[in-house]
Amino acid sequence: MTWEEVVKNDSIADKVLKNIVRIFYEKARLDDKIKRMEINRDNNTITLIVFPKMTGLFLGRRGQTRDALERRLKRWKVMIEER
């Protein structure tokens, strides 16, 4: 199964994307600080809702951590919000 086929099937693609993000932040031991992930297929954005005062950890210095995740996800933008 190619990546394009996976992305066409919403439920599988959403699970794959969420697992990629969770594993990426698991390496930094931040996976338990994620409250929820929202995937917007219209804009190709993934919004991470994190606990208050955790945004800096998820962004990294000068946004390097988030940029590394975006490079891994190719066409997806990652947004981080506190709630």
N, C-alpha and C positions, 0 to 999 in steps of 0.2 A: 504494500500500500504506500503510495507516494504522499508527500506532505500536502499537496493540493487536494487529494482525495480525503485526507483526514480533516482538513479545514472545511470542506463542503458539508461534512456531517457535524452539525453543531454540538451535539452532546459529547461526542468523542473529542472534538477539537478543544472544547472548553476544558475538559478534564486534563488534556495534554498540556495546554497552556498553563493552567493552574498548577500542575505538578512541576513544570519547568521553573516557574517562579518560586514555588515553595522550596524546591531543592536548591535553587540558587541562593536563597536567603538562609536556608538551613545550614549551609557551610559557614555563615557568619553568626550562627545561633540566634537568628532574628525571626525564625519561622513562627514562633509562638507569640510574637508581637503583632502579627497580622490579624485584624479582626475579620476582614472580609475582602474578597476580590470581586470586582465588577468588570465584565468584559463587554465592550461596546464594539460590535462588528461593523457598524456604519463608519466609524472614525478610525478603526483599528487601534483602539486604546484599551489598556488594562489599567484600571484604577485600584490601587491598594488603599484600603482604609486601615489605618494603624492607630494605636493608642496615642494619646496626647504626649507631646514632647519626644516622640520617637522618629519624627520625620528626618532629622539630621542623620540618624544612623542608617536609614534606608537610602538616603541620597548619596552619602559618602562625601568625601572631600571634593569640593567643586563639581559635584554630581557624577563623579567617576563610577560609583557603584551602580547607579541607575543606568548610566550610559553603557556599562558593560552588559547589563541585562538586556538593554535594547538592542545591542549588537548581536546578542545570542538569539533574540526573537526575530531579528531581521526587520520585518515590515510593521512591527507593533511599537507604539509609544507607551511609555509607562508613566502614569500620574500617581503621585502619593499625596494622600489627604489625611488629616487628623480628624477624628470624630470621637 
